[in-house]
Amino acid sequence: MSRWFGRAAAFIGLIAASLLIVAGLSSCVSVSPYFDADKPHRARDGFRNNYDNSDKQSFWRWQLERWQSGAPFPPKAPTPSAIPETDFLRTNLTEPTMTWIGHATVLLQVASYNILTDPHFSERASPVSFAGPKRMTQPGIAIDQLPHIDVVLISHNHYDHLDISTVQRLAAQSGGPPMFIVPLGLETWFKSAGIGNVVELDWWDRVRLGSLDFHFVPTQHWSQRTLWDRNKSLWGGFFVKHHSMSFVYTGDTGYSKDFSDIRARLGAPDIAAIPIGAYEPRWFMEKQHVNPADAVQVHKDLGAKYSLGVHWGTFELTDESLDEPPIALAEARVKAGVPAERFFITRIGEIRRLAPMLRADMKAAASATPQPISDAPRRTGR
Ligand SMILES: [Zn+2]
């Protein structure tokens, strides 16, 4: 009996020791490799926001409400789109331009560089091809009609901002892959997707390419692609600086003091691309997605001369109708005293030439002296 008891005790001891080892290992594994005790946004369990880290609201409560209300209701009109001047975009080496391609994808041309924000050209914003939010408006420019892309800016890893098929196609473009500038923690994902030309940035880091500086800046959001990787990679926006102009792309964000911080640290941009869609219901979305009224406040906090409303009219992600954001933006602008031309929307595929806008501002400023808007062409023959 005592021998049996001894064996049983030894067995239980072995199990307990194993459990302790496993628990110890898993607690080691769960410490983020980016943990930095001196940087509050790089916490032990993953990345955190600067100003709001409240608990996630119930996704299932939202889905139930959505099912009960029947939201979102279909738009009264399709998202306006323009026939793109692809020949101009493919040969333009001198004129700074901005083209909304759909959702959060913007083509910025400056100093003969072609820069894409969060490119998405697929049919669904989803981990699978047969389900998930379906594209309601085709991209303003087909992916094979784009000019050669030099830089791709990825704000975070949600499926409507980071699309594997799109980034793989861009990496395989003729003339060589673009440089992918991504948040901390995403380089491994790109490598596993077969993409090596990646620069990973923390908040306030900067990378220089020719005459352009790309700063990664904080915003209020989160990251997740699987059940196991919530906030394991960072999120943020980009501040692109050239001596002739500056541009901010905020990515997804709730309203926060981050935008005053960005202005205090890097100055006010000439142009900003700010989301105006995917904001209802507010009880669920408020901390992670601005609504048009918040977006106008972001425009003011940044001190942007001009802002373009993006992140609407393409994928039905939330409860407001696809065509509601521009209407709500117009109301918010009036309330905030922001003129329509200062925070505008464009048709999908419409090219906005930036030099005339910026020149008009320079003229208006009594102390301003005329400056060239773009560099001498960097490339020829494209
Ligand atoms: Zn997101």
Boltz pocket constraint, residues with backbone or C-beta under 6 A from the ligand:
constraints:
  - pocket:
      binder: B
      contacts: [[A, 156], [A, 158], [A, 161], [A, 221], [A, 222], [A, 252]]
      max_distance: 6.0
